[in-house]
Amino acid sequence: MTGKTRGLPDAERKCFLDYYFRNSLPDIVVRYHGTEYGDPGSEERLQKMANVLAANCRNFKRNDRHKYRAAIAHWEQDLEYLKETGAG
């Protein structure tokens, strides 16, 4: 969903974030993460999404900041979007 070669355009990433925030999670996510993401539209869901994006940024910066700069920039933009809008 992020990155130079396979990344979605900004508008599509925002739509994805809005959808993920406001709707039920796919069964595979629930199977692996249980109730960690909370209910659709909840503060818990928003916080978990932000934590995952922030962790991706930290981890990929440590791994190879230059190689993953496009993905890191996308995650940082997505974090800013969540902060500004509360996910739509």
BELPE-V552006 format. One record per backbone hydrogen bond with DSSP energy under -0.5 kcal/mol. CO is the residue of the C=O (numbers start at 1). NH is the residue of the N-H. E is the energy in kcal/mol with one decimal. If there is no record, write none. Layout:
# BELPE-V552006
((CO:NH:E) (CO:NH:E))
This chain:
# BELPE-V552006
((1:8:-2.4) (3:7:-0.8) (9:13:-2.3) (10:14:-2.4) (11:15:-2.1) (12:16:-2.4) (13:17:-2.7) (14:18:-2.6) (15:19:-2.6) (16:20:-3.1) (17:21:-2.1) (18:22:-2.2) (19:23:-1.6) (21:41:-3.3) (26:29:-0.9) (26:30:-1.8) (27:31:-2.8) (28:32:-1.6) (29:33:-2.7) (30:34:-2.2) (33:36:-2.3) (35:38:-1.9) (39:42:-1.9) (42:46:-2.1) (43:47:-2.7) (44:48:-2.3) (45:49:-2.4) (46:50:-2.3) (47:51:-2.6) (48:52:-2.3) (49:53:-2.2) (50:54:-2.7) (51:55:-2.4) (52:56:-2.3) (53:57:-2.2) (54:58:-2.5) (55:59:-2.8) (56:60:-2.6) (57:61:-2.1) (58:62:-1.9) (59:63:-2.0) (60:64:-2.1) (61:65:-0.9) (64:68:-2.2) (66:69:-1.3) (68:72:-2.8) (69:73:-2.4) (70:74:-2.1) (71:75:-2.6) (72:76:-2.5) (73:77:-2.3) (74:78:-2.7) (75:79:-2.5) (76:80:-2.1) (77:81:-2.3) (78:82:-2.5) (79:83:-2.4) (80:84:-2.7) (81:85:-2.6) (82:86:-2.3))
